[in-house]
Structure formats: C-alpha cells, structure tokens
C-alpha cells in the first residue's frame, strides 16, 4: 500500500473515531448528573458549548454516510448497465465488457468485483493501438482496486469539504492515482502517443461514464505529462492528509481537556 492510500485509510478511521472519543467524557459527565429528566449540568454555559462542539464532530461522519446513500443508488444503475452489456471481450490479454453508451468511454466499475468496460463506439472508432492503451490503463485501476479506493477518497472528500482546501487535497490524491495508472499502461507496452489519443478521445464524450473513467480527472495535466515525458512537480499529498486527520483529533482533545481542566464541573 502506498503512502497516499495509507493516509486515506487512516484519515477515514479518524473521521469515524473522532465522534466516539468526543462523546466519552460527555457521557461520563451526564451519567454522574443523576437520573433527572434535565440534569442540572445542562444549564451550564460551558456544557452547552461542549454540546455544540460534540455536534460539530459528527458533521464529517454524517457527510460520509450521505455519500454512501448516494452510491447505493448508483449501484442499481451499474447493475442495469452490466445486464445490458454486449458481452465479454479480450484485448491484449485483458478482459473487458463492451457496453452501449454513446461516445468513446473506458472505465472500471464495481467496488467488490471491479470490471473494465469499453463502449462500442470506442472499439469502432479508435485504432487498435489507441484502444489497447486505454484498456491497459483501466486494467491498472482494476488490479489496484482503485474503484474501492476512489470510493474511500470520495468519502474523505465529503468529510473534509468543510475544511479549507479539503477538496483540492483529495483531487490531488486522485490525480496521483490516475498518473500511476498511466505509467503502468506505458510499462505494459502502451505507446505514449496512443494513450494521449485515447485520453483526448475519451474526454470529448458528451455523457459521463460511471466508475473510474479514463478521462474523469486531470485530463490536461496528464496530457502534458504524456507530451513532455516530465513528471508533474507536485509534493506528496500524504503529509497534508496526515495534517487534516490530525486536525480532526483537535475536537475530542479539546473536550477531554475541558473536563480535565475543570471547565465543566462534575
């Protein structure tokens, strides 16, 4: 597992754990308040402030759950798409499913069992070398389980969306994964000019493809890398992911310190 994926996994654990660690001192405080319907501590200004902080700690988790609901709805669309597929094909030893979607599209879909998809327009319109380069790119997404990882990254984007620069950070990570798939396709035998042409053709489609699509992210920057053969000069996003995850930990830490320092009296 590369550092960016480890960072995404750790940050998602923090999103789930933060509300739990925030609730612990508050639960202990209210337990000691007795069985009154409205404990006296609810009249404390400091406790009201802490309740507000605790509520805010649940915002990232609730945003992630809302994303999960939307993705469940999309899963139905993917099942219908696969049911209407034209059949399984093979290109350069890579199995893919041919589907009827208008335009040139290549994508990988399916969280648990990811599959590579290509449209009939792509097979009919693109030269063999260009078509193969795109399939090799998607095979890397399939091999690295990028559909599941992109779902995790989308969940992290939802959780970090209230934070400054949260969306830019997750976009940067996703672009790194796309560039990694481009490099893997070139190592597998794809020509840079063929992958360039496939990316241009896929980016001109009028309909968005589901899943992790060939042209879903960073098209211009990836075309520049293919044309110049120079890697992009961006810093590793893993450090910033760790910083954002650590920032989430400030919330439960502040609540624990408030009780420890006696700001809320038992």
N, C-alpha and C positions, 0 to 999 in steps of 0.2 A: 504494500500500500504506500503510495507516495505521500509526501508531507501535506499537500493540499487536501487530499482525501481524509487523512488522519485529522486534520484541523476541522474539516466539515463535520466528521463524526463526533469529535469532542465538543464542538460548539452546539450540536443538536442535543447531546446529553446535558449540556449546561442549560439549554432552554427548558428542558423537562424538569431538571433538578432544582432550578432556582426557586420556583413557587413552593416546592416542598420544604426546602431549607428556610424559606421565608416564613412559612406557616408555623414551623415548630415552636419558636419562642412565644408567638401569639397564642397558640393553642394552650401552652402551659400556663400562660398568664390568665386566660379566661377560665381554665379549669380551676385555678385557685380562687376565682371570684365567687364560687359557690353555684348554687342551682337557681338563683334568681332569674326571672324571665329576662330582665335587662340588668346585667351586672353593673355595679356602681362604676366600674372602670370605664364603661362606655361613655361616661360623662367627662372623662379626662381628655383635654385637648391633645395631649401627646399621643394617646392611644388612637384618637380619631385620625391624626396624621399618619400613624403607623398603618392603620387600616387602608388608608389611601395608597401608601407605598406597596402594601401587600397586593392590593388590587392591580396596581400597575405591573407588578411582577408576573401576573398571569397574561398580560397582553401578548407577548411573543408566542406563548403556548397556544392561546386561542386563535391567533393568526395562522399558526401551523395546522391546527385542526380544521379551520375553514378551508385551507388549501386541500387537505385530504378529502373533504367532501366534494370539492370541485373535480378532483382527479378521479374519484369513483364514478362520477357522471361521465367522464371522458372514456372510462374503461368500456362502457357499453358501446360507444362509437367505434372503438378499436375492434371489439368482437364482431360487430357488423361488417367492418371493413375486411377482416380476415375471412369471414364467411363468404364474402362475395369475390374473393381473390380468384385470379385466373389459374393459379396452380403454382407448384414449386419448380424453380429452375436452378441452374448452377452456372456460375461464371468464374472461371479460374479456380475451381475447387471450392468456391464459396456458395453455399445455398442461400437463395433469396426467394421472396414471394412477389409475384407480379400482380399489381393491383390496378384498377381502373380509376385513376384520379386525373383530372385534366392537368396537363403540363408536365414538365420534367421534374421529378422528385425522387430523392433517395432518402430513406430514413430507417431508423431502428426503433422498434416499439415493443412493449411488453416488459413489465418490471421483473417478474419471476422467470419467465422464459422469453427472452428477447429474440426477435427475428429481424432480419434485414428485408426491407421492402424496396421495390422499384416500380415505377409506373410504366405502363405500356408505351406511352409517348417517349419516355426516356430511352427505352430499348430500340424503338423505331427511328428516333431522330439522331441519336448520338453515335459517333464512330465507335467501333469495338474497344479501342484503347481508352477512350474517354469514359465509356460506360464501366469498364473494368476498374479504372482508377477510383471511381465513386464507390463501387462495391467494396473495394479494398478498404476505403476509409470507413465505411459502415461496419465492415467486419471487425475493425478495431473497437468500435463502440460496443459491439456485441461481445467481443472477447473480454473487455474490461468492465462489463456490466454497467455501462455508462447510463443506461436508462434509469436504473435504481439510484445511481449516484446523482444524476441530474434531478431526480425527484427530491433527494435529500438536500441538494443545493437549493432547489426552489423553496423547500420548507425553511431553510436557513434565510433565504432572501425575504420570505414573508415575516420571519421573526425579527430580522434586522431592519426591515423597512422603516420603522420609526426612528432609527439611529442615522445620524448624518453619514452619508457615503455608503450606507449598507448595501443598496442596490448596485452601486458601482463595484463594490468589492466582490459580490457574488458573480457579477458579469465578468470580471477579470478572471476568476477561477474557471468559469465555464469556457472562456476563450482559451485558457491554457489547455484544457482537456481537448478542445477542438484542434488546436495546433499539434497536440500529441498524436491525435488520430491521423492528421495529415502526414506527420513524419513517419508513422508506422506504415501508411499506404505507400510512401516513397521507398521505404526499406523493403517492402514486399514486391517491388518491381514496377510500381506505377511511375510514369514519367511526369515531371513537374508541370509540363505544358498541358498534359492530358487532365491532370487534377485541376489545373487552372480553368480549362474549358468546361469541365463538369461543374465547377463551382459557379461559374458565370451563368451557365445554362439553368442550373437549379435555382439561382437567385432571381431569375426573371419570371418565375412562375407566379400566377395570379392567386393561386389557392395555397394556403398554408398547409404543410404536411404535419401529421401528428408525430409524436415521439421526438427522438433526437434526429433532426433533419440535417442533411449535408450543408445547407445554407442558412441554418437557423440562427447563426451567431457569428459576429465578427468577420463578415464577408470581405470587406475592404482590406482589413489588416492582414487577413490570411492570403488574399490575392497578392498583396505587396510582398509578403514573405516568400511566396512561391516565385514571384517575378525576380526578386533581388537575391534570393537564396540567403538572406541575412535573418537571423532570429530577432524577434522584437526585443527591444531593450527595456523590459518592464521588470520590476523587482518581484521576488517570490511573494505571492499573496498570503502564504501560510502565516507569516508573522502578524499581519493585520487581522486574520481570522482569530488567532490566539488572543489578540488585544481586544477584539469585540466580545469574545467569550468571557474573558476576564472582566470586562465592563459589566456583563450581566451579573457577575458574582458580587458586585458592589451592593446590590439591593439586599440580599439576605445578610451580608456582612453588616450593613448599616442597621438593620433591625436587631440583630444579635447584640451589637454594641450598644444600642439604645437601652436594651434591658440590662445589659451588664453594667452600664454606667449609671443606672438608676433613673434614667429619663422617664421611664414608666415604672411606677412603684407597684410592687405586688401587695 
